[in-house]
Amino acid sequence: ADFSSLWFLALGLASSACGYDNGAKNSRKPPLGWSSWVGLGPQWPGPEGQSPVFDFCDESSVKLSVDAFHSVGLYAAGYRHFHLDDCWADSERNASGFLQAERDHFPNGMKAVVDYAHSKGLTFGLYTCAGTQTCVGGRPGSKGHFREDAAVFAEWGVDVVKMDWCHTEGMDPQETYSQFSKELNRTGRPIHFNMCEWGKDAPWKWGPKVAQSWRATGDHTPIWEDTKKIIAERTQIPDDESGGPYAWNDMDMLETGNYRQAAHANRKTGNMTATEYQTEFSMWAILASPLIVTTPLLNCSKTDQIAGNFTPGACRPSITPLQKKILLNEEVIAINQDDTPAGRLLKDGEWMIYGRNLSDGSMAIAFYNPSEVVAKVSLDFSLLGWPAGTTATVRDLWAKTDFPLSKDRFPAKDYEDVEAHSTLLCRIKKESEKMWISV
């Protein structure tokens, strides 16, 4: 079904305009960065560097990845966030009841690591859990220690805190997250708060009062059916709660380009095609999700690590050619890194159209084909609220080429073919409207 052309006329008014701005850095727009989730391994930098291990981090692998963040081009492309997930905390709190970094993995403590990331211009994030234990590592959760944990994060200079929702029996998400948000602010340090209760209690309704971002979906793994499910879950969020400045619906970490070179989260090895990974990035971008990729930023194998043929060796900064093509496409990143309301569904069906108004007056349009067959797609400009006679330029952001000038519809003639599981992502800019003169 086609949605009303009035949708775009109202788009600038219907947004999470009252987002949560406590002064935290790199929060007005969707966070853009990297996470440790499947990306770090032991004995780095070698000469016998091991393959990435799920739920692992240590001082050496983290500092090397901070450096590699720059070397592989993430920083130059605008990425700033650097997050450690459930991997860093010791199995015991210290004698004063405060969280501490795992002592044998971080002999100099966590502040030294945070300071190092800051020295390289990065916004540093740490993970905790609202319940008694963390979700994967069984490390100490924050329940009963909200004030102490907020205080130690601030003391270390942490910029982002992600709070998970495991082992929380009898706890209420809105009440709990609101309480921890207050404790973070009590410290006096501006900290970005990311809530992670998987969208079960509709955090988009109450989240903008206590956090800058929140998980809106279940966990994401690099499997096509899972990626398609995440996009569908995110699409169900009401338009007026779809996200805006300081209030972003998080679709979970990107797994872009992960095959056997990455650790395997949730017992799933990445098997998506290049087309499917491109769709993943496209849809996260237009829906204004945080773009936090988890992948190794170093290759420590002497042999082909992509196919799982890992031979321990010296580590060097590296991402794959596919990852460079997708993750470093600055035209696509720009679709995400805007402070306008998030993109929304314009046309439903076997293939779909999503649109997002951008601050320069242009529009991002995604033709998304989750089906198993080629889709023949087109766009009538009336769907955007544009009058008859409107001409527009249309640019393919992946091919980095311009289509012929379009009038009243795209394409100017016939249809564009979009392959199964593919997304055609465009930027459309109005050139002119037919002038009507009354006599």
Salt bridges, closest charged atoms under 4 A:
ASP55 OD1 - ARG139 NH1 2.98
GLU59 OE2 - LYS63 NZ 3.10
ASP67 OD1 - LYS120 NZ 3.95
ASP85 OD2 - LYS162 NZ 2.90
ASP86 OD1 - ARG139 NH1 2.97
ASP90 OD2 - ARG103 NH2 2.94
GLU92 OE1 - ARG103 NH2 3.67
GLU102 OE1 - HIS105 ND1 3.43
ASP115 OD2 - LYS111 NZ 2.97
GLU148 OE2 - HIS145 ND1 3.63
ASP149 OD1 - ARG93 NH1 2.78
ASP159 OD2 - HIS118 NE2 2.68
ASP159 OD1 - ARG189 NH2 2.71
GLU183 OE1 - ARG147 NE 3.03
GLU183 OE1 - ARG186 NE 3.09
ASP219 OD1 - ARG215 NH2 2.73
GLU225 OE2 - LYS228 NZ 3.58
ASP226 OD1 - LYS229 NZ 3.69
GLU233 OE2 - LYS229 NZ 3.36
GLU241 OE1 - LYS205 NZ 3.24
ASP252 OD1 - ARG215 NH1 3.26
GLU276 OE2 - HIS421 ND1 2.60
GLU280 OE2 - HIS220 ND1 3.79
GLU331 OE1 - ARG395 NE 2.71
ASP339 OD2 - ARG28 NE 2.88
ASP360 OD2 - ARG427 NH1 3.00
GLU372 OE2 - HIS421 NE2 2.85
ASP402 OD1 - ARG395 NH1 3.12
ASP417 OD1 - LYS376 NZ 3.10
GLU433 OE2 - LYS430 NZ 2.83
